[in-house]
């Protein structure tokens, strides 16, 4: 998977997680709230992986 793909998937997971978390809070559903928070963290991690892949690719391309 490319860095861009990881970043896109990460952004999608962050957005979906934020929605789940908000819905969980609004309806008093702690399980959904926690699920959303976990999905947001997963998205942040995916984005970081994407950034790292792009950084490594830039270094390799310069060599």
Secondary structure as a PSIPRED ss2 file (coil, helix, strand):
# PSIPRED VFORMAT (PSIPRED V4.0)

   1 X C   1.000  0.000  0.000
   2 X C   1.000  0.000  0.000
   3 X H   0.000  1.000  0.000
   4 X H   0.000  1.000  0.000
   5 X H   0.000  1.000  0.000
   6 X H   0.000  1.000  0.000
   7 X H   0.000  1.000  0.000
   8 X H   0.000  1.000  0.000
   9 X H   0.000  1.000  0.000
  10 X H   0.000  1.000  0.000
  11 X H   0.000  1.000  0.000
  12 X H   0.000  1.000  0.000
  13 X H   0.000  1.000  0.000
  14 X H   0.000  1.000  0.000
  15 X H   0.000  1.000  0.000
  16 X H   0.000  1.000  0.000
  17 X H   0.000  1.000  0.000
  18 X H   0.000  1.000  0.000
  19 X H   0.000  1.000  0.000
  20 X H   0.000  1.000  0.000
  21 X H   0.000  1.000  0.000
  22 X H   0.000  1.000  0.000
  23 X H   0.000  1.000  0.000
  24 X H   0.000  1.000  0.000
  25 X H   0.000  1.000  0.000
  26 X H   0.000  1.000  0.000
  27 X C   1.000  0.000  0.000
  28 X C   1.000  0.000  0.000
  29 X C   1.000  0.000  0.000
  30 X H   0.000  1.000  0.000
  31 X H   0.000  1.000  0.000
  32 X H   0.000  1.000  0.000
  33 X H   0.000  1.000  0.000
  34 X H   0.000  1.000  0.000
  35 X H   0.000  1.000  0.000
  36 X H   0.000  1.000  0.000
  37 X H   0.000  1.000  0.000
  38 X H   0.000  1.000  0.000
  39 X H   0.000  1.000  0.000
  40 X H   0.000  1.000  0.000
  41 X H   0.000  1.000  0.000
  42 X H   0.000  1.000  0.000
  43 X H   0.000  1.000  0.000
  44 X H   0.000  1.000  0.000
  45 X H   0.000  1.000  0.000
  46 X H   0.000  1.000  0.000
  47 X H   0.000  1.000  0.000
  48 X H   0.000  1.000  0.000
  49 X H   0.000  1.000  0.000
  50 X H   0.000  1.000  0.000
  51 X H   0.000  1.000  0.000
  52 X H   0.000  1.000  0.000
  53 X H   0.000  1.000  0.000
  54 X H   0.000  1.000  0.000
  55 X H   0.000  1.000  0.000
  56 X H   0.000  1.000  0.000
  57 X H   0.000  1.000  0.000
  58 X H   0.000  1.000  0.000
  59 X H   0.000  1.000  0.000
  60 X H   0.000  1.000  0.000
  61 X H   0.000  1.000  0.000
  62 X H   0.000  1.000  0.000
  63 X C   1.000  0.000  0.000
